[in-house]
Amino acid sequence: MRTVVLPGSFDPFTLGHLDLVRRAARIADHVIVAVSHNPSKRGALTVTQRLDVIEQTLAAEGLTAQASARALPSGLLVDFCREVGAQTVVRGLRSQLDLAYEEPMARMNDHLAEVDTLFLLTSAQYAHISSSLVREVHALGGDVADMLPPASAHALGPCPRPTGEDAS
């Protein structure tokens, strides 16, 4: 069984992330969506909430036989890959900037443990979506429902009312 790991913070899990899971599932027997906690980012959802959202989404999409979600422990990604028997990491690329960020990590994972990285270009309709932009738009009162699976939209909750001088 060929297992791949799709790591990320997934805060929130977007339609772009779901697209990557679907596409990775076409080329692997099993996709582990590995949810990390990045202490340098201010998150909207806890790791437990993100895992729940991803599991709900996978179930709603009929993907539970091909994909699952797990918390990524602190430490090296390659150690997690060894633990779950994966020799490949899958990463989505929206732009050349993403490649510039991802390439050194991919080379290090190969150097440390011969873990390959498979880059998938983001589908065009999702190329403008990132979790950080979704969080920002949502925090400023914008509607992000069309960028998220229903479970993610529900977990984020309704758009907060804008505050400040322009709020009425």
C-alpha positions in Angstrom: 0.0 0.0 0.0 1.5 3.4 -1.1 0.8 6.0 1.6 1.5 9.7 1.1 1.5 12.5 3.6 -0.1 15.9 2.9 1.1 18.1 5.7 -0.1 21.6 6.6 -1.8 23.7 9.2 -5.1 23.6 7.4 -6.5 26.5 9.4 -9.0 26.4 8.0 -9.2 23.5 5.6 -10.1 25.0 2.2 -11.6 23.8 -1.1 -8.0 24.0 -2.4 -6.9 21.6 0.3 -9.8 19.2 -0.5 -8.8 19.3 -4.2 -5.3 18.3 -3.3 -6.6 15.4 -1.2 -8.7 14.2 -4.1 -5.9 14.4 -6.6 -3.4 12.8 -4.3 -5.9 9.9 -3.7 -5.8 9.2 -7.4 -2.1 8.5 -7.3 -1.7 6.8 -3.9 -3.6 4.1 -2.0 -3.9 6.3 1.1 -3.5 10.0 1.9 -2.7 11.1 5.4 -3.7 14.8 6.0 -1.1 15.6 8.7 -2.3 18.6 10.7 0.4 20.7 12.2 0.4 23.3 14.9 2.5 26.4 14.0 3.0 28.4 17.2 4.2 31.4 15.1 0.7 31.7 13.5 -2.4 32.9 15.2 -4.9 30.3 14.4 -8.6 30.4 14.0 -9.2 26.7 15.0 -7.5 24.4 17.3 -5.8 21.3 15.9 -8.6 19.2 17.3 -11.2 21.3 15.5 -9.2 21.1 12.3 -9.0 17.3 12.5 -12.7 17.1 13.1 -13.5 19.4 10.2 -11.2 17.4 7.9 -12.7 14.1 9.0 -16.3 15.5 8.5 -15.3 16.7 5.0 -13.7 13.4 4.0 -16.8 11.6 5.1 -19.1 14.0 3.3 -17.0 13.6 0.1 -16.8 9.8 0.3 -13.1 9.9 0.8 -12.7 8.0 4.1 -11.4 4.8 2.4 -8.7 6.8 0.6 -7.8 9.5 3.2 -7.6 10.2 6.9 -6.5 13.0 9.1 -3.9 12.8 11.9 -2.2 15.4 14.1 1.4 15.9 13.1 3.6 15.6 16.2 6.3 18.1 16.9 9.6 17.1 15.3 10.7 16.2 11.9 8.2 15.5 9.1 10.4 12.7 7.9 10.1 11.0 11.3 6.3 11.1 10.9 6.6 9.7 7.4 8.7 6.8 8.7 6.1 6.1 11.5 3.2 5.9 9.0 5.2 4.1 6.2 5.1 7.0 3.7 8.0 7.7 1.4 6.3 10.7 -0.3 5.1 14.1 0.8 2.6 15.9 -1.3 2.6 19.7 -1.5 0.4 22.1 -3.4 2.0 25.0 -5.3 0.0 28.1 -6.1 2.9 30.1 -7.5 6.6 30.3 -8.0 6.8 31.8 -4.5 5.4 28.6 -3.1 8.1 26.6 -5.0 10.9 28.8 -3.7 9.6 28.2 -0.1 9.0 24.4 -0.6 12.1 23.4 -2.6 14.7 23.6 0.3 12.4 21.6 2.6 11.9 19.0 -0.1 15.6 18.7 -0.6 16.2 18.4 3.1 13.6 15.7 3.5 15.3 13.8 0.7 18.7 14.3 2.3 17.5 13.2 5.8 15.4 10.2 4.9 15.0 9.8 1.2 11.5 11.1 1.4 10.4 12.4 -1.9 8.2 15.4 -2.4 5.5 15.4 -5.1 4.4 18.9 -6.1 0.9 19.4 -7.5 0.0 22.6 -9.1 -3.1 24.1 -7.5 -6.1 23.9 -9.7 -6.7 27.3 -11.3 -10.1 27.9 -9.6 -8.3 27.6 -6.1 -5.0 29.3 -6.9 -6.0 32.5 -5.1 -7.2 30.8 -1.9 -4.9 30.4 1.2 -5.9 29.7 4.7 -4.3 32.9 6.0 -6.3 35.0 3.4 -9.5 33.2 4.3 -8.9 33.9 8.0 -8.2 37.6 7.2 -11.2 38.1 5.0 -13.4 36.3 7.5 -12.1 38.4 10.4 -12.9 41.6 8.4 -16.5 40.5 7.9 -16.2 39.0 4.4 -18.1 36.0 3.2 -15.7 33.0 2.7 -18.2 30.2 2.4 -17.5 29.6 -1.3 -13.9 28.9 -0.5 -14.5 26.3 2.2 -16.1 22.9 2.5 -19.3 23.2 4.6 -17.7 21.8 7.8 -14.9 24.4 7.7 -17.4 27.2 7.1 -19.5 26.0 10.0 -16.4 25.7 12.3 -15.4 29.3 11.5 -18.8 30.5 12.3 -20.6 33.5 10.9 -18.6 36.5 9.6 -17.9 38.9 12.5 -19.3 42.4 12.2 -16.6 44.8 11.2 -15.5 47.2 14.0 -14.1 50.6 13.8 -15.0 53.9 12.2 -16.9 52.4 9.2 -19.1 50.1 11.3 -22.7 51.1 11.9 
